[in-house]
Each structure stands twice: as structure tokens, then as C-alpha cells.
């Protein structure tokens, strides 16, 4: 467990996004809209393009292959 700086809701996602090691197998926990923007930056290389809409307490698993980052699976809580 380690605390990372620069992942507040409105922080720039490009710094962390460009430093993530795909072999590190890490979980990044944060708040919206940062997390949506980070996933967009990694998967579409455009943090302004929404590629997924997070639910509160949702989890998105990303993976990377020779073509780049992609969404592998998501897990969202049941909200009735």
C-alpha cells in the first residue's frame, strides 16, 4: 500500500498515466472524475473522451497488449 500524489479529482492524469508500468499489477484507487479521465487517457490517449462511466465503488480492470491498454472487465455494485 502506498499513497500517490497527483490523483486528486481534478488533477492532470497524463503524469501518472504515462508512468504506469503494465507489468506492475497495481490497483489505483481514486475519485471521480480523475479515474474516468485516467482510463480514457490510457485506452484512447484522450482524457477528454469518456470511454466508461464509473459507478461509485465500481472497479475497472485494465490490461495491455501490443496494441495498447484496453478494458478487460468491470465490476459494479448493484444499485436498486
Secondary structure, 3 states (H helix, E strand, C coil): CCCCCCCCCCCCCHHHHHHCCCCCCCCCCCCCCHHHHHHHHHHHCCCCCCCCCCCCCCEEEEEEECCEEEEEEEECCCCC
